[in-house]
Amino acid sequence: MRCNPWRWLWGLIPLVILGWLTVLWERAPIEGDLSARSSAALDKAGLDWGTISFDGRDGTLEGRALSEGQPALALETVRGVWGVRIVEDGIDLLDKVDTYVWSARSDGESITLAGYVPSEQLRAEIIALARKRIAAVDVVDKMQLGRGAPEAKAWTTAIGFAFDRLAQLKAGEVGLSALDLTVAGEARNFSAYKSAKAALRNALPASVKLVADKVTPPVVSPYVWSARRTAAQLVLSGHVPSDIVHDQIFELAKNRFPKLVIIDRMEIAAGAEATTAEAIRALIGLLEGLSDGEAAISGTSASVKGEATDADAARRIGEAAVASVPQPYRVATDITFPKPKPPVVSPYTTSLTYSGGEVVLSGYVPSEEARAGLVKRLRQRFEGRQVRDTALLGSGEDPTWLTCFTAGLDGLARLSSGTVELQDRAVALRGRSDNESLPEALSGELRAAANRACETSVDIALDVPPEPDLAWRASHDGAKEVVLEGEVPDRATQTSLAEAAGRIFPGARVVDRTTVASGRSEKWSKVAQTGLALVAKLRKGEARLERQELVVAGEARDASIAAAVRDSVQNTLPRGYAGRDAIEVRSDAMIWAETEAKRRAEEDARRQREESAARLAAEEKARADAEARATADRDAAAEAAERRRREDEAQRAAEQWEADRQRAADEKVAEERRAEEKKRQDAAAADRAVRQRAANECQSLLASAAAAGVIQFRFASAALDPSSHATLGRLVEIAETCPQFRIEIEGHTDAEGEENDNQALSERRAQAVVDYLTAAGLAAGRLKAVGYGETRPVAPNDTSSNRARNRRIAFSVRID
């Protein structure tokens, strides 16, 4: 049988077709699997720039490599993937950049990134860094890929530092050429300007070189500057054009005022006129001729105000101001000078007499302003009385004149009539009053008000009517009855004492047998009610009020009650009344012992009577035949009597011992209670003293900070001047170190203008400081604003310098 090869050929055709179809069906899944695994391998190797495509198991690798060694590494990575047969090289290198530059520009709303970036990964990191370092702005990416970047860590560190500087600018640009840095733009504010300059000088990353610093200070409008001179210091505030001008002005101030403390609060800012530095130098020179003054610039306006030595000096300074301050500044002057003083008087005496509804001022006053202020105070203090002013003008007064004389007239206003006289540094208050406690109180108040500024003396005569001479008694038997007997001054006192007895002895029947006599006294009624209250503390007792002596007698339950009654009788009665007590201490144990002893004695007596009766009966019955035993019976009776006597003595001794033991225990309890109370009071006093010292230290720190700094307001306004912010910030720091205390912020003004307006202004200014401190982080509950207007001057309101001293903010720390 022969084989036909054509038949075999026709059998192979279906097999070929089936194989070809199988390849078509499986090709796409194989290519997709190889692409996925190859891409994952490239990502893992840090070669994510590469793109792989497959034709069957043969692939082509394309992309732009970041460095020369990366193409070979990428081909090797893909060839190592299982299932890949052949990989063709379609890789290009990124363009090499000769000068590797990068920049970021901000217009305040968006940031535009330009220049070169070595990889997409670093592009994403730089965009994220921009959004983190400069919040709330849009990021526009115009960066291009390019080879040749500096070392990655140093380069990204330089970019982060550049972003920090860009965040401090209103608008500007930062740039890198390799690691050479340029920064340009206007700072957001003075703090940002100082911070940026300091960072560019002292905080550059180690590998970064600063080639251009074009950071300019913020532009301010209006452009302001001021210099405030006092007797001890010169305060420079506001803006200057540059660090060079700043140093020149500070050096000029030290040379012109070598004896003053120079306080520098000047800040660098743009927006000045071309002649601003020249104008500032001229204004500082003008302050030399003033004892207390201020020079200022605002926009193109300049001003000089203060006090000169005399009229000629004031005229010369005004002419010099117009001649020396350059254009375009328009200068205004307000130069005052002291008026001639009146003739010197010695001794310097000022008197005030108050009698019959009229107040007469005599002696000397230092000025018309002082006269007006004093007369104004007299009309306020002696409202409704006629004020007659006969005082003359005279100089030579002590600096404490106003303080000492004001202290005296405040005391005079509390008398029915009298005189206050100030001679040099000695103030004397004399007069009459019907208030018994007033002389002693006035003596202490006058010393406190004078505050050691002068010597003080008080001589007050009392106009007090005599107390009624009556005999009165109130008794309580310890049961349900209170008896009132004797005389009372009037019907009202009789009724009030009966009602008081009902309240003090609730449930007891009040028997009122008193009669009304002539006389009237509030103290007599108070003493009688005190007697009622003390009797109520006793088991039983009485209170007797004869003439001006109160006697309390009776029984107390223990020694502590007796001591309390004794203390009240001796120490709480009003002046003119004396007291004594006759208190017997009988405790419940003592009463029980007495009752028990009485019961036993009665029992013994009954037993003795029964025994005697039995004995007599036995003796009568056996008298005839028991004569012999009589002697023995009498001996036995005598022995029994002796035994009973000894028993009675032992019983009495035991009772006395128990009474003494109970009395000692009561006294010990009372002593322990007094010791515990004293310990508690001492601990409370010590705690309060510690808190007071801490409060005083806190107040001292606040006062020192306020005195060393400046708290100023705009003229006739409660708006805080920006120069106050540094001082207020320091006050916040101090207040946070003593959070346990409340702080009163006191506003004071001078006496210029209407009193009501000054009072309202002082309250608003104190509240403005409270609002600032609260906004700075202090708890609002710790702060309280108080306005005193012109009522608490620290100096006479006779000169501008003294009025400036009276315009102040003070701080008082409270421990409760």
VENJO-V552839 format. One line per field, one symbol per residue. phi: phi as a letter, one per 20 degrees, with the letter a starting at -180 (. if undefined). psi: psi as a letter, one per 30 degrees, with the letter a starting at -180 (. if undefined). burial: I if it has 24 or more other C-alpha atoms within 12 Angstrom, else O. Layout:
# VENJO-V552839
phi = ???
psi = ???
burial = ???
This chain:
# VENJO-V552839
phi = .eedffffffffgffffffffffffeffffffffffffffffffemdffecdcccmdddcdcpdfebfefgffffffffeffofdcceecedegffdfdedbbcdcdndbcdecndcfbfffgffffffffffcfmceddecfdfaeoffggffffffffffgffffedfbrbcbcdldedccbqeffbfffffffffffeccfggeededbddfdffedbfecbbcddcfdbcddcnccfbfffgffffffffffcfedfeddcfcebeofffdgffffffffffffedfbabcbcbmddcbcbqcefbfffffffffffffeeffefddccbddbfffffffcbfecccbdcammcddecnccfaffffffffffffffdfndfddddfdeadnffgegffffffffffffeefarbccdcldcdcdcrcbddfefgffffffffffflmfbecbccdeeddffffdcdbbcccendcbcddcodcfbfffgffffffffffdfneeedddfcedepbaffgffffffggfffffefbrbcddclccdddcqddfbfffgfffffffecdffgnddbbccddecfffffffffffffffffffffffffffffffffffdgfdcffefffffffffffffffffffffffffffffffffffffffffffffffffffffffffffffffffffffffffffffffdccccfglceeffgfeffffffffgfffecfedecedddcceefnffffffffffffffffgfffffepffffedbecddlefcfdbfedcfffffffebddccedec
psi = kkkjfeeeefffeeeeeeeeeeeeefeeeeeeeeeeeeeeeeeegghffkkkkkjbgklkklljkflefeeeeeeeeeffkkfkekkkjgklklkkkejjlklkkkgfflkjklalkfleeeeeeeeeeeeefilhlkkkjgklkklgllkeeeeeeeeeeeeeeefgkekakklkjcgkkkkklkleleeeeeeeeeefefgklefkkjfkjhkllkkkkljlklkjkafflkjklbklfleeeeeeeeeeeeeeifflkjjjgklkllgllfgeeeeeeeeeeefegkfjlkklkjbgklkklakleaeeeeeeeeeeeeefkllgkkkkkikllklkkllkkkljkklkkjkhgkkkklbkkfleeeeeeeeeeeeeehkflkkkjgklkklglkfgeeeeeeeefeeefflflakkkkjcgkkkkkallgjefeeeeeeeeeeeefhgflkkkkjkkkiklllkilkkkkkkgfcgkkkklakleleeeeeeeeeeeeeeikflkkjjgllklllkkeeeeeeeeeeeeeefflelalkkjkchkkkklakkfleeeeeeeeeeefffklkfkllllikkjjleeeeeeeeeeeeeeeeeeeeeeeeeeeeeeeeeegeeggeefeeeeeeeeeeeeeeeeeeeeeeeeeeeeeeeeeeeeeeeeeeeeeeeeeeeeeeeeeeeeeeeeeeeeeeeeeeeeeefakjlllkhlgkkkfffeeeeeeeeeeeffiffllkkjkkklagkakeeeeeeeeeeeeeeeeeeeefffkkeffkkkkkgbgfilflkhfleeeeeefjlklkkkkf.
burial = OOOOOOOOOOOOOOOOOOOOOOOOOOOOOIIOOIIOIIIOIIOOOOIIIIIIIIOIIIIIIIIIIIIOOIIOIIIOIIIOIOOIOIIIIOIOIIOOIOOIIIIIIIOIOIIIIIIIIIIOOIIOOIIOIIIOOIOOOOIOIOIIIIIIIIOOOOIIIIIIIIIIIIIIIIIIIIIIIIIIIIIIIIIIIIOIIIIIIOOIOOOIIOOIIIOOIIIIIIIIOOIIIIIIIIOOIIIIIIIIIIOOIIOOIIOIIIOIIOOOOIIIIIIIIIIIIOOIIIIIIIIIIIIIIIIIIIIIIIIIIIIIIIIIOOOOIIOOIIOIIIOIIIOOIOIIIIIIIIOOOOOOOOOIIIIIIIIOOIIIIIIIIIIIOIIOIIIOIIIOIIOOOOIIIOIIIIIIIIOIIIIIIIIIIIIIIIIIIIIIIIIIIIIIIIIIIOOOOIIOOIIOIIIOIIOOIIIIIIIIOOOOOOIIOIIIIIIIOOOOOIIIIIIIIOOOIIOOIIOIIIOIIOOOOIOIOIOOOOOIIOIIIIIIIIIIIIIIIIIIIIIIIIIIIIIIIIIIIIIIIIIIIIOIIIOOIIOOIIIIIIIIIIIOIIOOIOOOOOOOOOOOOOOOOOOOOOOOOOOOOOOOOOOOOOOOOOOOOOOOOOOOOOOOOOOOOOIOOOIOOIIOOIOOOOOOOOOOOOOOOOOOOOOOOOOOOOIOOIIOIIIOIIIOIIIIIOOOOIIIIIIIIIIIIIIIOIIIOIIOIIIIIIIIIIIIOOOOOIIIIIIIIIIIIIIIIIOOOIOOOIIIIIIIIIIIIIIIIIIIIOIIIIIIIIIIIIIO
